[in-house]
């Protein structure tokens, strides 16, 4: 399970892990967003995530706080990409510029990259608002869970080298 701010590198890391391990890769954004940025209904979304985690093995990237506990309960390895606000903002802006008007590889057709102030504000405040909530959730997990908090390119690479 890979979580972290938008722009932290979740999709990149999940793809690299998938390439190294062959484990099925699930991008939550693809599962959640229908074409033209239509959201999945909350009860359907909850059931979708419950079905996804029933698979024998998976790599799932994405936050989606409302269903995070479902994934935390079933994941054996949890990776939190704890990257700086400024790096995440830079990467998100770069992603918008490079993909504007077309869908990214980790999104559904019809979910074209766009400029969205509300989204950028969310990314800016992730470090202050969402990060503490995630760290609190991780601190309450049983010792049987392998938790990795990766803060730099070097720690990400060291983690990848284990596979």
C-alpha positions in Angstrom: 0.0 0.0 0.0 1.5 3.3 -1.1 0.2 6.6 0.3 1.4 10.2 0.3 0.7 13.6 -1.1 -0.2 14.2 -4.7 3.1 14.6 -6.5 5.0 12.5 -3.9 5.7 9.7 -6.4 3.1 7.1 -5.5 2.3 6.1 -9.1 6.0 6.0 -10.0 7.0 3.9 -7.1 4.0 1.6 -7.5 4.9 1.1 -11.2 8.5 0.3 -10.3 7.5 -2.2 -7.6 5.1 -3.8 -10.1 7.9 -4.1 -12.7 10.2 -5.7 -10.1 7.7 -8.1 -8.5 5.0 -8.7 -11.1 2.4 -8.1 -8.4 -0.9 -6.7 -9.7 -0.9 -2.9 -9.7 -4.0 -1.0 -8.8 -4.2 2.8 -9.1 -7.1 4.0 -6.9 -7.5 7.0 -9.1 -8.4 4.7 -12.0 -10.8 2.7 -9.9 -12.5 5.9 -8.4 -12.8 8.3 -11.3 -15.1 7.6 -14.2 -14.6 9.5 -17.5 -14.9 13.3 -17.4 -14.0 13.3 -13.7 -17.2 11.7 -12.5 -16.8 10.4 -8.9 -17.9 7.0 -7.8 -20.8 6.9 -5.3 -19.5 6.5 -1.7 -21.2 3.1 -1.0 -20.1 1.7 -4.4 -16.6 3.0 -3.7 -16.4 1.3 -0.3 -17.5 -2.0 -1.8 -15.0 -1.6 -4.7 -12.1 -1.2 -2.3 -13.3 -4.1 -0.2 -13.3 -6.3 -3.3 -9.9 -5.0 -4.4 -8.2 -5.9 -1.2 -9.6 -9.5 -1.2 -7.1 -10.3 -4.0 -4.2 -12.5 -2.8 -1.6 -9.9 -3.6 -1.7 -6.3 -4.8 0.1 -3.0 -5.0 -2.4 -0.2 -4.4 -1.4 3.4 -4.7 -3.6 6.3 -3.5 -4.9 7.9 -0.4 -8.7 8.1 -0.3 -9.0 8.6 3.5 -12.5 7.2 3.7 -11.3 3.7 2.7 -7.7 3.9 4.0 -8.5 1.8 7.1 -9.8 -1.0 4.8 -6.4 -1.1 3.0 -4.4 -0.6 6.2 -6.1 -3.7 7.8 -5.2 -6.0 4.9 -1.8 -4.6 3.7 1.3 -6.2 5.0 3.6 -3.5 3.8 2.6 0.2 4.0 4.8 2.8 2.3 4.2 6.5 3.2 6.0 8.8 0.8 6.6 11.7 3.2 7.9 14.2 0.7 8.2 18.0 1.1 5.3 20.3 0.2 7.4 22.1 -2.3 8.6 19.0 -4.1 5.0 17.8 -4.4 3.8 21.1 -5.7 6.6 21.3 -8.2 5.9 17.8 -9.4 2.1 18.4 -9.7 2.6 21.6 -11.6 5.1 19.8 -13.9 2.7 17.0 -14.4 -0.1 19.5 -15.4 2.2 21.2 -17.9 3.4 18.0 -19.4 0.0 16.3 -19.6 -2.4 19.1 -20.0 -5.5 18.1 -21.9 -4.8 14.4 -21.9 -5.1 11.6 -19.4 -2.0 10.4 -17.5 -1.2 6.7 -17.6 -2.6 6.2 -14.1 -6.0 7.8 -14.9 -9.0 6.8 -16.9 -9.7 8.0 -20.4 -11.7 11.2 -20.3 -10.0 12.4 -17.1 -7.7 14.8 -18.8 -5.1 16.7 -16.9 -6.3 20.2 -16.0 -5.3 23.2 -13.9 -7.3 23.3 -10.7 -6.6 25.8 -8.0 -8.6 23.8 -5.4 -6.4 20.8 -6.1 -3.2 22.8 -5.8 -4.4 24.2 -2.4 -5.1 20.6 -1.3 -1.6 19.7 -2.2 -0.2 22.7 -0.5 -2.0 21.9 2.8 -1.5 18.1 2.7 1.7 18.4 4.8 -0.1 20.3 7.5 -3.5 18.6 7.5 -3.4 15.1 6.0 0.2 14.2 6.9 -0.4 14.3 10.7 -3.6 12.2 10.3 -1.7 9.6 8.3 1.2 9.4 10.8 -1.3 9.0 13.6 -3.1 6.1 11.8 0.3 4.4 11.1 1.4 4.7 14.7 -1.7 2.7 15.8 -1.0 -0.2 13.5 0.2 -3.5 15.0 3.9 -4.4 15.0 3.2 -7.1 12.4 2.8 -4.4 9.7 5.9 -3.4 7.9 5.8 0.4 7.7 8.2 2.4 5.6 8.2 6.2 5.8 10.3 7.4 2.8 11.4 11.0 2.8 13.9 11.2 0.0 14.9 9.8 -3.4 17.7 7.9 -1.6 15.3 6.2 0.8 13.0 5.3 -2.0 15.8 3.8 -4.0 17.1 1.9 -1.0 13.6 0.5 -0.5 13.4 -0.5 -4.2 16.8 -2.3 -4.0 15.3 -4.8 -1.6 13.2 -6.3 -4.4 
